[in-house]
Amino acid sequence: MSSPAIRISGLKKNFGASEIIRGVDLDIHRGERHAIIGPNGAGKSTLFHLISARLPVSSGAIELKGENVIGLKPFEINRKGLSRSFQITNIFHNLSVFENLRCAVLWSLGYRYSFWQRLAGLADARLRAEAVMEDIGLAKRRDTPAGILSYAEQRALEIGITIASGADVILLDEPTAGMSRSETDDAVALIRRVTEGKTLVMVEHDMGVVFGLADRISVLVYGQIIATDAPAAIRCNAAVQEAYLGTSAHLENES
């Protein structure tokens, strides 16, 4: 039996005297779509920062596809096949859609820092960037500066940058935040399409997105996982309903 895509054991994170992540144990299966939900301040983004090495852990273990990644830098973890997006859109605003995506594919194609190599001559980088651009529905915006895209288009571009390296473990932090319902529906369809066959872990507040997309859901409350199960079981879990302080009806209605 293969190891999980991500295995988290006894994970803790302190900021001074404040314990934000308080002993998380969690296995993310390969190829599954896994949502992490919880009230504001539960530690969801901090958990993402720990998995992707944006923050150092205080104690505990994180394995990526069976390999211990504690102590690695974010770029080293990315090169091992994990890529992530952020709550706040993280793109190069002055570069075009195509240029953003071409930057994202270079390392995975074997290109390293060089002052002598012209990007325009890299046919494989161009083809890979154009393929991702088609996947995310922005081919018609190829030469548009990313900074003038609509908000939903910028989020789509960030998802494209996240998958462009070819990573097989994808972390998306609130990918539909701030979107209208129609934009959210389009984003969900995009996420479903571009993560097919990959492992997806997402933090998301929209319960309609969570219940419609996730194979399993973990509920994080005050830095601890209180439940991990299939969506139907999470919806009926009394501890989850209590943690959301009366939002159980919302959980039901958004499924």
N, C-alpha and C positions, 0 to 999 in steps of 0.2 A: 504494500500500500504506500503510495507516494505521500510525502510530507505536505502539510497545508501550505497554501500560498503565503499566508502570514500566520505565525504562531506567537502569541503574546503571553508571557508568564510572569505573574507577580509584579507587574509593571507599576512603578510609583514615580510621581514627579512632585517635588516640593519647590515652592518659591519662598525662600526664607522659612518661616514657621508655618506657612500655609501649605497644606497637602492638597494638591489639585487632583492628581490621579492617585487612587488609593488601593492599589493592588488589583489591577485588571488582568484577568485570564481570558483569552479569546483565541479561537482558531477560525481562520477564514479559509474555507475550502477552495481548492483550485476550480476556476471556471464559474463560481457562483457570483450572484449579485447580492451584496450584503449592505444593508443600511444600518447606520448608527444614529439613533434618535435620542432625544432627551431634552429636558427643560433648559432654558437659557442658563449659562453658567455651569452646566454639568461637567464640562471639560472635554467636549467633543473635538474642538479645534486643537486643543492642547494634545490630545491623543494622536491626531493626524500629524502634528509637528514632531512628536516623538517617533512615530513610525518612519517618517521621512527624514529624520535627523535634523530638522530645523531647530530642535531643542535637545539638549543632552538629557538622558534619563537619570533619575536619582538612584533607582535600583530596579532590578528585574531584567527580563530577557525579551528580545525581539528577534525572531528568525524570519528570513525571507526565503521561501522555497527550500527550507532545511538548513540554511546558512545563517549563523549568528551575524547580525549587522550592527550590534552595539559598538559604538566608537567610530563607525564610518562617517564620512562627510556626505552631505546631500547628493553631490554629483556622483559619488561612488555608488550610492544606493541606486541612483537613477541608471547607472551603467549596468547594474545587476538586474534591471528589468522592472523597476517601480517608478512610476511617474505620477505627478499629482497636480491638481489645480488649486486655486485659492478662493476664499470668500470674495475678496476684492480683485477685480479683473486685473491680470498681470500679463500685459502684452507690451510690445514696442509700438507706441502710438504714432511715431513718425515714419515707421516702415509700412510698406504695403502689406496686404494680406499674404501675398505670395512670399515676400521677403521674410515675414514673421515665420512662416512655415518652413522655408528653406533653412533658416537659422536652426530650427528645431531638429532637422533631420541630419545635420552634418556629421555629428559625432557617431551616430549609429551606423553611418555609411563608411566609417573609417577615416574621416578627414580630421586632421588635427590642426593646431594653430600654425598658420603659415602666412608670411608676408608676400610670398611669390606666386601664390595660386589664385587665379581669378575665379570668383564664384560663378560668373556667367558661363564658364566653360565646363561646369560640373553637370553633365547631362543626367546622371543618376539622381543627384539632389533635386534637379528641376522636375524630373518625372515623379519622384516620390512626393515632393511638395504639391505638385498639381493633382496627384491622386488623392491626397488627404483633403485638399481644397474642394475637390469634387464630392468626397464623402460627406463633408460638413455643409455642403450646399452654398459655398461662397465662390464658386468658379467665376460667376459674373462680376464679382467684386475683386478680381485678381489684383488689380493695380491701385485699388482704393487704399489710402492711408488708414491704418487700423483705428486711429483716433477719431475718425468721423463716421465709423460704422454705428449703427444703432446698438443699443445696449444688448439686445438679444443676439445680434450678429457678433458683437465682441465676445460674448460668452461662448458662442459656437466656435469662434476662432481660438479661444483659450482651450476648449476641449480638443480642437484640432492639434494645437501645440502639444497638449498632454499626450496624445496618442501617436504623434509624428515620429517619435524615437523608436517606435515598435515595441514599447514596454508591454508586458503581458499582465501586469498588476497595476490597475488604475485607481487612484484615489481622487474623488471629486468632492470638494467642500462647498456645499450649498449651491449646486449648479443651476437651480431654477430661481434663486432668490431675486426678488424684484421684478419678476416677469408677470405679464398678464396670463390669463388662462390659455389663450390660444398660443402664446409664445411658449408657455410651459409644456403644452401638448407637443409642440414641435421639438422642444428640447428633449423630452422623454423619448420620442421616436429616434432622435439623433443618437442619444446615449445608448439606447437599445441596439441600434444598428452598429455603431463603431466599437462597442465593447463585446460584440458577439465572439464567443470563444475565449474571452479574456476574463480575468478576475476583476470585479468592480467592487470597490468599497466607497460608499458615499455617506456624507453627513447631509441631512436634508430635513427641513421643517415642514414642508408640504406633505401632509399625510396621504394625499391622493397620489403623489409621485411615489412615496415610499411603498404603499400597499400595491400599487400597480406595477412596480418595477422589481422590487426586492424578492429574492428567493428566501432569505432569512433576514431577521431584524434583531439587532442588539439594542437594549435600552440602557443608557448611561445616566446615572443619577448621582450627583455629588461625587464624581470621580470613581464610581463603582458600577460594574455591569450587574443589573438586577434581573435581567432576563435575556435569553437568546433563543429564538424559536422561529417557526414559520409564521407568516403574516396573520393567518387565521387565529393561531394560538396567542400571539401577542395582542391582538385586538380584544381578546376575551380575558386577558390576564389582569387579575384584580390589583396586583402590585403596580403594574404599569399604569392602570387607570388612576390609582391613588397618587402616583408620582406626578401625573399631569394635573392634579388638583382640579378635578371636575371636567377635564377635557375628554373623558371617555366617549361622550356623545359625538365629539368631533372625530375621534378615531373611527367610530362606527360609520359616520356619514361620509367620510372621505374615502372609504374603501372602494 
